Amino acid sequence: MFNIGKECTVDLDPSQFKSLQEYNNKIESGKLTCEQKACICGNKSKFRSTSVTYDRYGIYSPIVQCLECSLLIVGEYLDEESLINFYINDYRPIYSESYRTPKYIFECQVNQGHNFIKTLKDVNITTSGKTVLEVGCGPGGILESFKRSGANVFGCDFDEDFMNYGRKHSIDIRTGQFDSTFEHTSFDIIVLSHLLEHIDKPLDFLSKIKKQINPGGTLLIEVPGILELHKGVMERYFQGVHLYNFYGDYLRFILESFGFDVLYIDESLRAVCQNNRGANSIEEIQNKLKEFGKNIDSHYLYLENEVRKYNSGLNFYFYKRQLINKTKALLESLKLKSFVKYIYKKVLK
């Protein structure tokens, strides 16, 4: 089936393959440098290896487990300066297949934004008239959804090609990091969609984020949830740029420690929280995170067992996805897909 954690597990188009070679050359020449990573809890030395050594592109980025707080993290990867350079110059060419154009990503994000707005409404948070910032917004499709709902939207990122697409849709997207780009500005809602797992020092980052959320304002976070690994497309899950693999209780504790009341969280992992209280110090948060050491063995065994099952062709969700995709393709070929979708929406729902 697969050899997840040991080799490249996705198909690369020629452009991606070339970009990956250029990245490896930069590593070999020292233009990009790697370092041993510390855990969020502050642990720098007590780790154990897992069976996952390479990410989905075959990039060396070993997953290790912190033996103080249980978190599964990338043990060795680019240092902070190299990571920023990587996102500016290398990230999109490697991680975006040729079909993932700014237009394609934008349209996907619009749907995701509608979903985010529904989640906010479910916890009685409105968006009309609110100021919304998305950090790491790409082409800005999520912000487009918020804009359509009546919000005043802003974004920041590094990739000019993607940002320019959003700017053509009259979205205020600025180049650079949020704390310098929007210095002295606060917002009613800040969105971090699949961003926090990329951040080298997430506690420092969240400390800065909190300062730019209005009192009573909202933080919406979505990251990949490691405890739903078995439900996902595992051959695409592991990425060197995903430095930390969060789970619900761990992320909830961090958010609450920063003075946020968590209004919603699931294991997918999406969280909505409100900025209602002062934050604990980072040192206090790190010390308390070590209480999650109780999960060390169970989370280690979960990762190892699920990777082994997936590699052996024993994952139920893999076959479920295959069946769904083949059914969709059949309906498409028979020109029945729109009709079935209509029946599902109007009758079954």
C-alpha positions, 0 to 999 in steps of 0.5 A: 500500500504505502510506506508512510514515514519512510519515503515520498508518498505523493505524486510530484509533478515536474515543477514540484520535483525540480523545486524539491531538488532546489530545496535539497541543494539549499540544505546541502550548501548551507543556504538553509540550515536545520536545528534540533527543535524544542517542544512547546513545553520547553523540553529540549532533550527528552524525546523518543523516536517514532517510525515517521522519519520523512514527510510526504515529499520525502523531506527528512523531518523526523517525528519524535515524542516529547517525554515530558508533555506527550506532544508529537513534534518534528524533532529536526527542521529549519531554524527560524530564519531559514523557515521564513526564507523557505516560506517566501521562496520554496513553500508554494513551489513544493507544496502546491501541485500545478492545479492548486492555482491562486484561483483554485485555492481562493475558491476552496477557501471561500467554502472554508470561510462559509464553514467558519462563519457557520461555526461562529454563528453556532456559538452566537458570534456574529461577523457583520460590522466586525474587523477580521484579520487572517494571519497567513491568508494566502489568496484571501478566500476565507476573508472573502467569505467574511467580507460577504457577511459584512465584516471589514477584512484584513490579511497578511502573508508572504507569497505575492502571487497568491496575495495579489489574487486576493487584492484583485478582489478588493481584500486588504492583504499586506506583505509580512508578519502580522505584528509588524504589518498591523502594529498598534491595530487590534481586531474583533476576530482573528483567524488562524487557519492551518497556521499554528502548526507551522509556527516555530515558537507557538506560545510566543506567537499566541502571546502576540496574537492575544495583544491584537484581539479586542477584549471580548474578541474572538480567536478562531483556530484550525489545525490538523488533529493528530488524534483523527489521523486514522480518519484522514488521507494519511499519505498526505498528512505528515509535512515537515512544515507541520512542526507540532501535532496538536490534540484537543485537550492540549490546545484547549489548555494552551488557549485557556492559559492565555485567558481565552474562554473556549466556546467550541473545540473538536478533535478535527481540530477547530477551536473558537474562543473568546478573549476574556481574561489575562494570560498566564506567563509562558513559563507557567504554561510550559510547566503545566503542560508537563501534566499531559505526560500522562498521555505519553504511552497512549499517544505513542502507541496510537501513532505507531499502530495507525501508521502500521495499519495504513501501510498494511492496507488495514485502514477502514477510512481509506476504502471508504474514501475510495468507494465514495470517489468511485461513486462520484466518478460514476455519477459524473460519467452518467451525468447524474451527480447534480441530480443526486446532490439535489435529491440529497439536499432537498429530500434526505436533509 
